[in-house]
């Protein structure tokens, strides 16, 4: 099963900030590209990445669930993002 998520376009400038936490879990937040912090967003994060997708709340929840269940890697997720517009079919 997959979900279709809108890719970011230059006029929307929305991104998903994805964080991997020290305990191995993941969290994510949709925000304006200009709001992404240069420092850690979550206190207990190991890594954070920007993904150029604009999911609705249900899609974001499905993405985080897939990351936490190891059905999707943060690298795979980042490959689906694009600033070219359109949509991405995520395999989750």
Secondary structure, DSSP 8 states (H G I E B T S, - for coil): --EEEEB-BTTT-EEEEEEEETTS-EEEEEEEGGG--SS-SSTTEEEEEEE-B---HHHHHHHHHHHHTTSS-HHHHHHH--SB-SEEEE--
